């Protein structure tokens, strides 16, 4: 299965609809890494989380806001952000253009590894 013709679409957690197009990951029986494209609409936000995986994010369009215990970063198109496993993080796209980005998680993303804050 070297060629992925169509990613698997997952509904994202958050205040408004956002789809995740997963190319590699647990849905395709790969536990080591997941690679997905996120198209995050303007105003999208999710609750905080303390994931059990490292997450590498590369923004291709718009601006993604990444909040941590140390502060808040606006990650613009052409920039990247690394969120290490075990550290609290919260993602959002409050700007009018939203955000389009690639997310790589190692080990692969799984809902039970996210450890979302209680809403």
N, C-alpha and C positions, 0 to 999 in steps of 0.2 A: 504494500500500500504506500509507495513513495509519493504518488500524486494525490493531493487532496483537491478534488474538483469543486466540492461544496462544503463549507464549514457547517458545523452544527450550531444552531441558534438556541441560546439560553436567555430566558427572561432575567434581567438583573434585579437585584434588590435595590430599593430606593423609593423616593417620594413620587416619582413619575416613571412612566415606562422607558426602559433602555434595554436594547438588545446587546448580547455578547455573541460574537461569531467566533466559536472555538475551532481552530484548525488542528491543533494537537492538544491532547489532554486525556483526562479520565473517560470522557465519552467515547474516545477511540482507543481505550484500553492502554493508555500510556500514563504511568504514574510518576515518572521522573520529572516531567516538565509539561506545562501547558502554554500554548501560544494562542492569543485571541485578539481580535480587533474589537474595540469598543467605540460606539458612536453615542456620545453622551449629549442629550439635548440641553438647551439653555434651561437653567433652573433645577437641574437634577442634583440630588444629594443623597447620600446614604449615611447610615449611622456608623459610628466608629467601630473599629475592629482590632483585634490582636491576632493576626494570622500566624499559622504554623508553617509558613512558607515565605521565602524571599520573593519580592515582587519587583520586577524591572519594568518601567513604564517609559515609552517613547511617544511623545505627542507629535502628531503629524499635521493637525489643524486645530485652531482655536487655543483655548487655555484651560488647563485642568488645575484645580486648586487641591493641594495636598496639605492637610492639617496633621501635625504630630504634637506630642507633648512639649516639644522644643519650640514650636512656632508654626507658621503657615507659609507655604511657598506657592507661587503662581508659576506653573510650568507651561511655557509657551511652545508653539510649533517649532520643531527643530531641537528642542531640549528634552532631557530625560531625567528620571527620578528613580532612586533605589530605596525601597522600603524593606529593611531587614526583618526576618521572621522574629516574632516575639515582641515587637514594638508596636504600640498603639498608633493607628493611622485612620484618617477619614478623608474620603475623596468626594469632590463635588465639581460641578461645572456651572457656576452661577452667572458667568458672562453671557451676553446676548448671542454669541456665536456658538456656544456649547464647546465640545471638545471631541476630537477624533484621535484615538491613540491605540497603540499596540501594548499589550500586557503579556509579560512572560513570568510565569510562576514556577518556582522549583522548591520542593516537589510540586507536582501539578495541583492546581486549584481543586478543591472539593468543599462543598458547603460545610461539612463537619470540621474543617480545618480553619475556617475563617474566624470563629469566636467573636461574633458580633455583639456589641453592647446591647443590653436590654433596652427596648424602645419604650 
